[in-house]
């Protein structure tokens, strides 16, 4: 594993943030690999779950935040359940995703981050997920981001934009997709919860930086 290129002050910051979120138990990891052996998606990861924990312990922030693993993780809790030291590895992956989005690091799987953002924006706006609107927003944001960065041609992106149209139409015909959002009465409370959580995370990160 290569040495991190982040400054020394940044190398300890990630472990401090993780510990502040209540995940200090990662220091008890002795690399038994039970998390990795039980992970159904380890075949698609560049860093295995036990390697992610070790990298955080060693302060290799750059390698952890640039890995595909934190975005491939499906949060199925298999790793957390198997851990003999009660380490919430799925929770660790969630914190690492948040840190990746909040730092000057390009995500290894940017489309996953864009999907998360579209999901949360839909919940904030309507109080619950409006699937049709969320997917349309997600597809357009992916299209615009890829065009702006020159990653794919316009023809390829247009195909990706409509690749789920057949499935979406079938779900719509069966009443599985609503053409308009279903709002709830406590929408303002959900928005306030989101703003409180964001401000709390900002305060925690400022104390650990």
Buried (B, 14 or more C-beta within 10 A) or exposed (E): EEEBEBEEEBBEBBBBBBBBBEBEBBBEBEEEBBBBBBBEEBEEBEBBBBBBBBBBBBBBBBBBBBBBBBBBBEEEEBBBEBBEEEBBBBBBBBBBBBBBBEBEBEBBBBBBBBBBBBBEBBBBBBBBBBBBBBBBBBBEBBBEBBEEEEEBEEEEBEEBBEEEEEEBEEBEEEEEBEEEBEEEEEBEEBBEEBEEEEEEBEEBBEEBE
